[in-house]
Amino acid sequence: MTTFRYPSLCGASAPSSSPRPLMRDIRRSFRPSVGLAVLLLAVAGCGKDAVPQEALDATIVQVGESKLTGKQLETWLLKSPRMPDASASALIVGSWIDAALLNEARKAGATLDDSATTDAAIGPDAARGMILEYWAARGAARPPVTDAQADSLAQRDQVRVLQHFFLGNPAQRDSAAFAAVVDRTRSILQRAKAGEDFSKLVREASEDTATIRTDGYLPAISREELPAPIRGVAWGLEPGGVSTIIPSGLGLHIVRRATANESRAGLKAWLAPRFSRRADSIHVDSVTRAANLQIAPDAVVRLRAMAHEPIAASPGAPFATWDGGGALTAEQTRSWIVMLQSAERAALAGASDSAVRSMVRELSQRELILALAGASHEVAPKARELLGPQYRAALAEVTGEFAKRTVGVANANVAATIVDSLVLSQSRYRPLPGALAGVLRSMYPVTVDTAAIATVTKATQNIWAELHANDTIPPAGAVPPTGSVPRP
């Protein structure tokens, strides 16, 4: 499915010192190529058939003349490097449905980059962009972090600014070459201990390309965020103090603790997004109370059902309502849910009532903020200009790979061929761009037997455990607990 990742409803989701212009934050939505093959590596053999025969024979998904059987799902699940679970099944089934629907569109001669389809595909992300602009405007109007606030954080000493010097291990792992690196690092350390300017030493010899431009200064970091070996050294330094040589798998490190004056800018940058999130969270809560938000009694059940393929908008009353005639409709809910990855939707389907109810509340708050921003789900010209070309480029890449992989393949076998190529690492997983997955599910009928999918997934775990019983390396494999759900 898609690679969209939503920030919290509160603004300042990225700890950046300068806001990104307009809706550039959402350009990552159209990044292609994430590795499905990482999830679906091949293993050999098969244990006893523990899956009920009726589940194996069942058509668990059908799109047009294309049918996915329980047996085929079992075959793919057994090739997973981790114990099969709902997330793995959701990814496989979702990928198969995407391919089958894309094939239906191709057979019908549908144009997927016309203006109407493009607007439908980029609509949810265009709305998200307007919400981000709303928070960016509030952040720009907020008073900057003061010196006193930065100094107060420094006094609590849970966040520090460090300078970093690094020399990497020789690629050839030659002992003589490594000894030379050690000697160079010791020389730098001696010069630093003697009082030579640490920034000058970084510019002169450090191989940490990410920090040379900042003279080795790292972003402010909390004590808990540092790896234990570095934490023990860094929190033992006085202001201006230089550490001993710290070895790692990558090379040799020297860190210096910045002085109070040197730390102030970094501490301000660390505080700014946290102040913004707190202020924005208070704002959201205030708006929600003022609107008298009411969640429908059946919202949890309906949203959990919607998280299953084919992500259909359940009929009925709004999921939530608020004063002034506002409502979170089923279609609006679906437009947000379809943007989640398959594995995340699987987590939502199995989440606790409180987690699902929290999701409904957050989606309702998103609609409230969208209204405060003076925007709607209609795609504005600015969003169309920004996102339209990205959508079309991503669509061309997906359809090009699709056509390449399915030359001469019978229509009924196209979807299985695509998933097979992913399983065998013959191609890379390219999710349908934007909300196109939801658009296609609205254009063509999809039938899904969720009970059979659950049966195959659960029973396949026993076979998978037999296959990996003698593995020398413990598999990644316990089924993750349900009851939690990613924030939208």
N, C-alpha and C positions, 0 to 999 in steps of 0.2 A: 504494500500500500504506500501511502505518501510518507514523506520525510518531514512533515511540518511539526514544529515544536512550539508550543505556545508558552509565553511567559505568564507569570501571575497576573491577575487583573490589575494589581497595583503597578504603578509605573516604575521607572528606573530599574528595569530588569537586568540591564547590563552595566557593570561598574565602569562606565566610561566617563572620562572627564568632559567630553564634548558630545552633544547629541548628534546622532546621525541624521542627515537631512531626509525629510519627508518619510516615505515608507521603505527606505532601503533595508531596514531590519528584516523585511519579509522576503528579500531576494533569495535567501537560502532555501526557501520553499521549493525552488525548482532545481536544486542540486540533483543530478542523476547519480546512479551507480552506488548502491550500497550492497554489501555482499550477502546475498541469500545463501550462497554456497558455503559461507562460514557456518551457517546453521545446519546445512544438509550435506555432511560429508559421508562418503560411502563406506560401509562396512560389509563384510561378507558373512554368509551363513544365515540360518534361521532356526529358531527353537520350535518347540511344539506349538501347534496352532491353538492359542488360547482365546482368540477372538470369536465370538458367536458367529456361526455361519450366516445367519440372517443379516447380521451387520456387514459382513464381508460382501455378501451378494447385493446389498442395498445400493440403490442410486442415491448417494448422499447429497449430490448437487447436480442440477440439470440447467443448462442454458441452451435453448434451441435444441439442436440434435446432439449437442455435446453432453456427455454424462460422466460424472466422477463417481467411481464405486468405492465402497469401503475397503476392498482389497487393495486398490491402488493407493489409497491414503495410508494403509498399513505399510505397504512397501516403502513409501517415502519416509514415514516416521521411523522405520527401523534403520534408516540411513543417517539418522541424527546423531551427533556426537554427545548429546545429552539425553537424559530420559525424556521421552515424549510427554508433552503436557498441552494444556489448552492453548498456550501461546504459539507453540510449534504448529499445532493443527490449524490455528487461525491464520498463520502466515502462509501455510501451504494452500489451504482452501481459498483464502483471499487472492493469492497469486493466480490460482487456477481460474477463479471467477473473472479476474481482470482480463486474463488472456482470452477466455471464452467470449466475454462481452466485446473485447476489441475485435475478435473475429466476426461476431455478429454485425458490428458496425461496418466492417470491411465488406462483408457479403451484401449488406443493404446499400452500400455506396454512400454511407453517411459522411458528411463533412464535419470533422471534429474541431476545425479551427475557424468556423464561421463566427460572426460576431455574437450571436445568441449563445452558442455553446461556450465560446471563450468567456463571456461574461458569467455564465453559470459556473464555470470551472474556477475562475479567479475570484468569484464573489465573496466567499468566506474570508479569504486572505485580504481582500480589499477592505472589508469591514474591520478586520484586525488592524490593518494599517491605520485606519482612522482612529481607532482606540489608542494605538501607540502615539499618534500625533497629539491626542488629547493629553496623555500623561507627559509627553515631552514639553508641551506648552506650560503645564503646571510646574514641571521641574525647572524650566527656564525662569519662571517668575518667583521661584523660591529663593530666599536669602542664601548666600553662599555660606559654607562652613567657616566658622571663625577660628582665629589662632587659639583662642581660649578653649574652644571645644576640642581642637587637635591636641593641645597640651594636656587637657584633662584625660583624653584617651591614653596619651603617653604615660601619664602618672599611674594609671591602672596597670600598665605593663603587660597587657594581654595581646597587644598588637605591636609589632616592630617593623622597622624598615631596615633591610640588610643590603649590603653590596656583595657582589658575587664575582669571584675570579675562578676560571676553569681551564684546565688542560686535559684533552681527551687521551684515552689509551691509544697506542699505535694500532692501526688496523691489522698489521701482520702479527701482533702479539709477540714480537721478538723481545727477549729479555733485555738485550742491550738497548734497544730503542725505548723500552719502558723505563729503564734506569735513567736514560737521558731525560725523559719527561719528569721523573722524580727529581732529578737534579735541578732542572729548570724551575720546578714548582718551589723547591727549597730556596732557590735564589730569590724568587719573587717574595716569598714569605719573609726572608731575612731583610730584604729592602723595605717591606711594609712595616716590620717590627721596628726598624731603625727610624721610622717616621717619614718615609717617602710617601708622596701623595698616592693614595690607593686608586683614585680615578685614573691617574696617569699610567699606573701599572696595568690596569684593565685595558686601556686603549693600546698599550704597547704590546701585550702578549696574550690576553685572554682569548680563548677559542669559543666562548659562549656568544654566538652571533646574535642571539635574541636580546642581549643586554649591553652589548658594546656601545650602542647608540645612546644609552642612558648612563654611561660611565659605570656600568655594573650594578646600578641601583635596581632592586627588584620592587614590584608593587608591595605595599604594606601587607603583611600576612599575620594571621593570628597564630598563637602558640599551637593550637590544636591542629592547624592545617599543615604544619611542618612535619616531615618524616621524623621519626623518633631520634635517629642518630644526629641529624642536623639540629633538631630542637634542643637536645641536651647541650650542644656546643653553643648555639646561638643565644640561648637564654642564660648562658654563663658569662657572656661578654658585657663589659661596661661600655657606655657610649664611646664610640671611636675605637673600641677594641677589635683586634684582629685574631681570628681563630687559628688553630693549628691546621695542618693539612687533613682534609676529610676525604677518604677514598670512597668511591662508589663503583658500580659496574661500568659506568661510562668513562670515568677518569678520576682526576684529582681536583678537589674544590678547596677554596679558601673563602671564608665569609668575614665580612666586617660589619659591625653594628654601627649604623648611622648615628650621628649626634642629634641632639634635640632639634637644632635649627635645620639640619639636613632632612630630618624625618617629617617635618611639619607638612610639606606639600603632599607626601605620600599618605600620611594619616588623614588629611582632608579628603583625598581621593577615595580612601577606604570608607570614610564616614558618609560621604555625600549620597551614594545610592541607598545606604541603610536608613538615613534620615528620610529620603524620598519614599522608600517603601513603607516606612512606618506612617508617614503623613498620608500617603495614598490609601493605606489600609484603613486608617481612621475615616478618611473621606468616603470610601466605599461603604463602610458600615453606616455612616451618617446618611448617605443617600438611600441605602436599603431600608433603614428605619423610617425615613421620611416618606418613602414610597409605599410603606405598609405591604411589603412583599409577602405573598401567600403561596405556598407550594401545594399543588393538588395532592389529595390523599393517595391517588394511584400513580403518582409521578415516578416513584422508585421502581415499581413493577414494570411500567411501560418503558422507562429508559433502559433498564437492564435487558429487556427483550429487544430493544432497538439496537443494542450493541452487537447482537448476533448478525451474521450474514443472513440476508442481503441488505441489512441496514435500512429497513423500510420504516417510513414515518408512520407510527401507529396512529390510527384515527382516534378522534375524541377531543375533549376539551383541552385548553392550554395546559402545559406542565406547571406553569406558575402565572400569577396575575399580580398587578399592583395598581395603586390609585392612578386615576387619569386615563384608564382604559388600556394601560400597557399589559402585554402578555408575552410569555415565552411559548410560541406555538410549536407544534410537533415538527413542522417543516424547518423552522429555525433551529430546533434542537438537532435534527438530523444533519443540517448543514455544518454544525460544529463537530458532531460525533464522527462524521465521515472523514474528517481531516485527521483523526487519530490513526496511528499505525495499527495494523491488524492485532499485534500482540497487546497493545494498550486497550483496544476494544475488548479483547478476550479478558483482560484483567477487570475491566469495567463490568462485564457480564457476570463475573463471579465475585464482585465486590460486596462488602457488607451494606446493609441498608443505610447506615449513617454516611458511608463514603459516597454512595450513589446520590443520596439526598444533598450532600455537600456539592456534588457535581451540578445538580439542578440549580442550586443556589448560585453557584459561580456563573453558570451560563445565563441566568436571569440578570445577575449583576453586570455581565458583559453587555446585555441588551440595554440596560439602564444607562451605562456609560456611553454606549453608542448614541443613544438619544441625546445625552448631555453634550456630546461632541457635535451635535447638529447634523448627524449622518444617519444613514440607513443601510440596508442590504443592497440597495441599488448601486451599481458600480459607477463611480464618478469618472469623468474623463481623465483626471490625473492618474488614478489607479489603473485605468485601462491602458494609458500610454506607458506606464511603468511595467505592469505585469503581463500585458498582452504579448509582447515580443518574447518574454521569458517562457511563457506558457507554450507558445508555438514552437520555440526552439526545443524545449524538452519533449513536446509531442512528436516532433520530427525524429528525435533520437530514439524514442520508444518504438514508434511505428517502423522505423528503419530496421532496428534490430529484430522486431517481430517478423517483418517480411523476410528478412534474411534467414531466420530460423525455420520458417514454415513453408519454404518453397517445395511444392509437390506433395505436401502433406494433406490428407483428407480432412475435410472440415471437422468431422467428429473427433479427430485426434490432435487438432491444433493445440488446444490448451494443455493436454498432457505432454506434448512435445516441448512446449515452452518450459513447463516446470521441470521436465527431465533435463533439459539443457542447463537449468540453474543448479539442479542437484549434482550433475556431473561436472559442474564448473566450466561448462562450455560457453556460457554467457554470464553476464553480470546482471544482477537484479536492478531493473530500472522501474521504479514505481510510476504509476500513472500520475501525471502532473496535476497539481491543484486539486480541485474537487471533482475531477473527471470520473473517478471511480464511482462517486455518487450519481453523477449525471448519467452514466451508462446504466447503472442499476435502475434508474427511473425510465430509461428508454426501452429496455428489454426485460422480459420476465425472467426471474431467477427463482428456482425452488430449492430449498435447503432442508435437509433432515438433520436438525441439530442433535436429536437424541441419538441417531446412529453415529454421528461424528463423535459424540461424547463416549459412546460405547467402544468404538474402535480405539480412540485415544487411550482410554483407561486400560483396556485389555492388552493393548500393544505394549504397555509398560512392563508387563510380566515377561513377554518375549524379549524385549530389549534388555531387561535385567539378566536373562539367561545368556544372551550374546556377550554381555560385558562382565560376566561373573568372574572371569579370570584376567581381566585387564590389570596390567602392572601399574598403570596410573589411574587413580580414582577418577571416574567420570565427573562431568560438571553437573550431574544429574538429578538431584532431588527435585521433586515438583515444588515450585515456589508456593508459599501459602497464599490463599486468596484472602480477600477482606480489605485490600487496599487498592487504590486506583490512582493513576497519575493525574496530576493537576492538568486541567485543559490548557 
